[in-house]
């Protein structure tokens, strides 16, 4: 078992080792976001919530969902 999360927080209990439901990245209660009973890493939570700075983190996802300009 890992003793620290990638954010540096020490795991005190095995149930503190969470994972992002979107991308599978390992995270802990300190660096994860719980939205509707699911845990997300900070990157996926920003994209899911469509925060203004999220587009810079995942431009391909936004480009795929963009609607074409019909003039």
C-alpha positions, 0 to 999 in steps of 0.5 A: 500500500502506498503511504502517500498520495500524489498530492503529498497527503499521508494515507492513514487508512486504506479507505482514504485511497480514492480514485477518480471515476472519470479518468481513474487517477489516484487521489485522496480526500484532500485532493479529490472532489466529491460530486453527487457521491462520486470522487473526481480528481481536480482536473476532471472536476474542473472540466465537469463543472465547466469552470472558466480555466478548465478549457485550457486544461482539456482543449481536445474535449471542448473542441470535440463538443463544440458546435459548428459555426453556421454563419 
